[in-house]
Amino acid sequence: MKYSVQRIPRLISLALVLSFSHDTAAAVAWSPGPRQTGEIVLDEAVTGPGGFVIRVGSNGCTSKNSFEVVVNKKSGLTALAPHYELTIVRKTPDECKAIVEDGAVIAYDLKRDLGISGNYTYVITNPVSSAHPFVDTSEYYLPKIVKDAVTDLPLPREVRPEPFEKFTAAQDFFSCLLPVGWTRSYDPAGDAKAGIHQIQLTKTGLARPEDGEKFYFPHPLMYVGYYAPGNSEGKTYESYLADYDRLRQKNAGSRKSSYSKPVKTTVAGREATITEYEVWQEVPRGPLFATKYWLKARFVVVKAKRGFYVLAFKSPKVFYDQNFPAFQAVLDSFAPKR
């Protein structure tokens, strides 16, 4: 009897352990190898702003069609930049019998393959497996995906965030953060006469000589302004957007311009509309030469209780991406006062 009594708690403990292990394993259906369906365990993953590349096990019949990417959209850093959690799931087992030593390399374009565009952040939730204990891992900070694709990589360099300071427009029309390193143009007295209270900023030092001459592309330009009722241009929130819509329809199908459809949003709790365009520019400079470049712009038009606001960023396309984060910081900090 003593023997039986001692065994009961041990059997119960073992049953609890087995039950817990089963529940934990069942929580996620993993795909550790090509023949198993479920959330795949990656051999490698490399991410970039517009897409990502993965390496997975293969028996010879693994392709992009073998997988599904589950997209989970969440609130992000700002209202205009959602966060996406991406989980790659194997839906078709690879029953082939080939020996594929390095597996299959598969690339995804976020916009084309998953419909993700605009401003966003994202993360791949799949686990990445460790290397085999006996494999040389001295260069495993650099995935094989990258080593196979690129021979010479640029040396890493420190990137410091751009400093900002708070700016408040005259008569307290609005406030926002402005980048310290941009050149400002501000005329409160002239603005009061025009009924358009604005500040313009330009980023210098980015231009490149063309054709061996001392000619430069225009500087990236940032603009924040308040259009009071009765302003000198006679603009309203509605007429400003109507002007853009006329341009968009007029240039539909043009090879030298692209006007995106307006997008409704909110800025600081106010109704707002985002417009974007790209226009091919040819600026003559003498009888023989012209500077040619794509100009890219984003306008955010914000309703006020009376009048409206415009926040804009225009730049030669070659400088656009590197300077857009500064404009996004201005927009995120924008506080309308009318």
C-alpha positions in Angstrom: 0.0 0.0 0.0 2.8 2.4 0.8 4.2 1.8 -2.7 0.9 2.6 -4.3 0.4 5.8 -2.2 3.9 7.1 -3.2 3.3 6.6 -6.9 0.1 8.6 -7.1 1.6 12.1 -6.8 4.4 11.1 -9.2 1.9 10.0 -11.8 -0.1 13.1 -11.4 3.0 15.3 -11.7 4.0 13.5 -14.9 0.5 13.9 -16.3 0.6 17.6 -15.6 4.0 18.0 -17.3 2.9 16.1 -20.4 -0.3 18.1 -20.6 1.6 21.4 -20.3 4.1 20.4 -23.0 1.3 19.4 -25.3 -0.5 22.7 -24.8 2.7 24.7 -25.4 3.5 22.8 -28.6 0.0 23.2 -29.9 -0.1 26.9 -29.4 1.9 27.4 -32.7 2.0 25.1 -35.7 5.6 25.3 -36.6 7.2 24.4 -40.0 10.8 23.5 -39.1 11.4 21.7 -42.4 10.1 21.6 -46.0 7.6 18.8 -45.4 5.8 20.5 -42.5 3.1 23.2 -43.0 2.7 26.0 -40.6 4.7 29.1 -39.4 8.1 28.5 -40.9 11.4 28.7 -39.0 13.7 30.7 -41.3 17.3 30.0 -42.1 17.9 33.7 -42.8 16.1 36.9 -43.2 17.1 40.3 -44.6 14.8 43.3 -44.4 14.7 46.6 -46.2 12.4 49.6 -46.4 10.6 48.3 -49.5 10.7 44.5 -49.0 12.5 41.6 -47.5 14.3 38.4 -48.5 14.2 35.0 -46.7 16.1 31.7 -47.0 14.2 28.5 -46.2 14.7 24.8 -46.4 13.8 23.1 -49.6 13.6 19.6 -51.0 13.5 20.9 -54.6 9.9 22.0 -55.0 9.7 25.0 -52.7 8.8 28.3 -54.3 7.1 31.6 -53.4 3.7 29.9 -54.1 4.5 27.5 -51.2 3.9 30.3 -48.7 1.3 32.8 -47.5 2.2 36.0 -45.7 -0.3 36.8 -42.9 -0.4 40.6 -42.4 -1.5 42.0 -39.0 -1.9 45.8 -39.2 -1.5 47.8 -35.9 -1.3 51.4 -34.8 2.2 52.7 -35.5 4.6 55.5 -34.6 2.1 58.1 -36.0 -1.5 58.1 -37.3 0.0 58.3 -40.8 2.5 55.4 -40.3 0.9 52.1 -39.3 2.9 49.1 -38.1 2.6 45.7 -39.8 3.4 42.3 -38.3 4.2 39.8 -41.0 4.1 36.1 -40.4 5.2 33.7 -43.2 3.3 30.4 -43.3 4.1 27.4 -45.4 0.8 26.2 -46.9 2.2 23.6 -49.3 4.6 20.9 -48.1 7.6 20.1 -50.2 7.5 16.3 -50.8 10.3 16.3 -53.4 13.5 14.4 -52.7 16.2 16.6 -54.1 19.2 17.7 -52.0 19.2 21.5 -51.9 22.0 22.4 -49.6 21.4 26.1 -49.3 17.6 26.0 -49.5 15.5 28.4 -51.4 15.9 32.2 -51.4 12.6 34.1 -51.8 12.1 37.9 -52.1 9.0 39.9 -51.3 8.1 43.4 -52.4 5.9 45.0 -49.8 3.8 47.1 -52.2 3.5 44.6 -55.1 3.1 41.4 -53.1 1.4 42.6 -49.9 -0.2 45.9 -50.8 1.8 47.8 -48.2 2.7 51.3 -49.3 3.1 54.9 -48.0 4.7 55.4 -44.6 4.9 52.4 -42.3 7.1 50.2 -40.1 7.1 46.5 -40.2 8.5 43.4 -38.5 8.8 39.7 -39.5 7.6 37.6 -36.6 9.0 34.2 -37.7 11.9 32.8 -35.7 15.4 32.5 -37.4 17.2 29.3 -36.5 20.7 29.2 -35.2 23.6 27.8 -37.2 24.8 24.3 -36.8 27.1 24.0 -33.8 30.0 22.9 -36.0 29.6 25.5 -38.7 32.0 28.5 -38.9 29.9 31.4 -37.7 32.7 34.1 -37.9 30.8 36.0 -40.6 27.2 35.1 -39.6 26.4 38.7 -39.0 26.4 38.9 -42.8 23.7 36.5 -44.1 24.5 34.2 -47.1 21.6 35.9 -48.9 23.6 39.2 -48.9 27.0 37.6 -49.5 25.7 35.9 -52.6 24.1 39.0 -53.9 26.7 41.7 -53.1 30.5 41.5 -53.4 31.5 44.9 -51.9 29.5 46.4 -49.1 29.8 50.0 -48.0 31.5 50.6 -44.6 29.0 51.3 -41.8 28.8 55.0 -40.8 27.2 56.8 -37.9 23.9 58.5 -38.7 22.8 61.1 -36.2 19.2 62.3 -35.9 18.6 65.8 -37.1 18.2 68.3 -34.3 14.9 70.2 -34.0 13.6 73.2 -32.0 10.1 74.4 -31.3 8.7 77.2 -33.5 5.6 79.3 -32.8 4.2 81.5 -35.6 3.5 85.2 -34.9 0.1 85.7 -33.3 0.2 82.1 -32.3 -1.4 80.8 -35.5 0.4 77.4 -35.1 3.4 75.8 -33.6 5.6 72.8 -34.6 9.1 71.5 -34.5 11.5 72.8 -37.2 14.9 71.3 -38.2 17.7 73.4 -36.9 20.0 72.8 -39.9 17.6 74.2 -42.6 17.7 77.9 -43.8 14.5 79.8 -42.8 12.6 82.5 -44.6 10.0 84.3 -42.4 8.3 87.7 -42.9 5.6 88.2 -40.3 4.8 91.8 -41.4 4.4 90.9 -45.0 2.4 87.8 -44.1 0.0 89.9 -42.1 -0.8 92.0 -45.1 -1.3 89.0 -47.3 -3.3 87.0 -44.8 -1.0 84.0 -45.4 1.2 83.4 -42.3 4.0 81.1 -43.4 7.6 79.9 -42.8 9.7 78.4 -45.5 12.8 76.3 -45.0 15.4 75.1 -47.5 18.1 72.4 -47.1 21.4 73.5 -48.7 24.6 71.6 -49.4 23.0 68.7 -51.2 23.3 69.9 -54.8 25.5 68.3 -57.5 27.2 70.0 -60.4 25.9 69.0 -63.9 27.8 68.8 -67.1 30.9 70.0 -65.4 29.5 73.5 -64.8 28.6 75.2 -61.5 24.9 74.7 -61.8 22.9 72.9 -59.1 19.5 71.4 -58.6 17.1 73.5 -56.5 17.2 72.9 -52.7 14.6 70.8 -51.0 11.9 73.1 -49.7 9.6 72.8 -46.7 6.7 75.0 -46.0 4.2 75.5 -43.1 1.5 78.1 -43.5 -1.9 79.4 -42.3 -4.3 80.8 -44.9 -6.6 83.2 -43.0 -10.2 83.9 -44.3 -10.0 86.6 -47.0 -6.3 86.0 -47.8 -4.8 87.7 -50.8 -5.0 84.6 -53.0 -8.7 84.1 -52.2 -8.0 80.5 -51.3 -10.2 78.2 -49.1 -9.7 74.6 -48.1 -12.1 73.5 -50.8 -10.7 75.7 -53.6 -7.2 74.6 -52.8 -8.1 71.0 -53.2 -10.2 71.8 -56.3 -7.2 73.4 -58.0 -5.2 70.2 -57.3 -7.9 68.0 -58.7 -8.0 70.0 -61.9 -4.3 69.6 -62.3 -4.6 65.8 -61.7 -7.3 65.4 -64.3 -5.5 67.7 -66.8 -2.4 65.6 -66.6 -3.9 62.1 -66.4 -1.9 59.8 -68.6 1.0 62.1 -69.0 4.5 60.6 -69.1 6.0 63.8 -67.5 3.8 64.0 -64.5 2.0 61.9 -62.0 -0.7 63.3 -59.6 -1.9 60.9 -56.9 -5.5 60.7 -55.8 -6.0 62.8 -52.7 -6.1 60.8 -49.4 -8.3 61.8 -46.5 -6.7 61.8 -43.0 -6.5 63.7 -39.7 -3.8 65.9 -38.4 -3.8 66.9 -34.7 -7.5 65.9 -34.6 -8.4 68.1 -37.6 -9.8 66.9 -41.0 -7.0 66.9 -43.6 -6.1 65.8 -47.1 -2.8 64.5 -48.5 -1.8 65.2 -52.1 1.3 64.0 -53.8 2.8 64.5 -57.3 5.9 64.1 -59.4 6.7 66.4 -62.3 9.5 66.2 -64.9 11.4 69.5 -64.9 13.6 70.9 -67.7 15.1 74.2 -66.7 17.0 76.0 -69.5 20.5 77.3 -68.7 21.9 78.9 -71.9 21.2 78.0 -75.5 22.6 74.4 -75.3 21.9 73.0 -71.9 19.0 72.3 -69.5 18.8 70.8 -66.1 16.5 67.8 -66.1 15.1 66.2 -63.0 12.0 64.8 -61.3 10.4 67.1 -58.7 8.5 65.2 -56.0 6.1 66.9 -53.6 3.7 66.2 -50.8 1.1 68.6 -49.5 -1.0 68.2 -46.4 -4.0 70.5 -46.3 -5.5 70.8 -42.8 -8.9 72.4 -42.0 -9.0 75.1 -39.4 -12.0 76.5 -37.6 -11.6 79.5 -39.8 -9.3 79.3 -42.8 -6.9 76.4 -43.4 -3.3 75.2 -43.1 -0.9 73.9 -45.6 2.2 71.8 -44.8 4.3 71.0 -47.9 7.6 69.4 -48.9 9.1 69.7 -52.4 12.4 68.3 -53.5 14.3 67.0 -56.5 13.5 63.3 -56.3 17.1 62.4 -55.8 17.1 64.2 -52.5 13.5 63.4 -51.4 13.8 60.2 -49.4 16.7 61.4 -47.3 15.0 64.6 -46.3 11.4 63.4 -46.0 11.8 62.2 -42.3 12.5 65.9 -41.3 9.1 66.9 -42.9 7.4 64.0 -41.2 8.7 65.2 -37.8 7.4 68.7 -38.5 4.0 67.2 -39.4 3.9 64.9 -36.4 4.5 67.9 -34.0 2.2 70.3 -35.8 -0.3 72.0 -33.5 -3.0 74.3 -35.1 -4.2 77.2 -33.0 -7.1 78.4 -35.2 
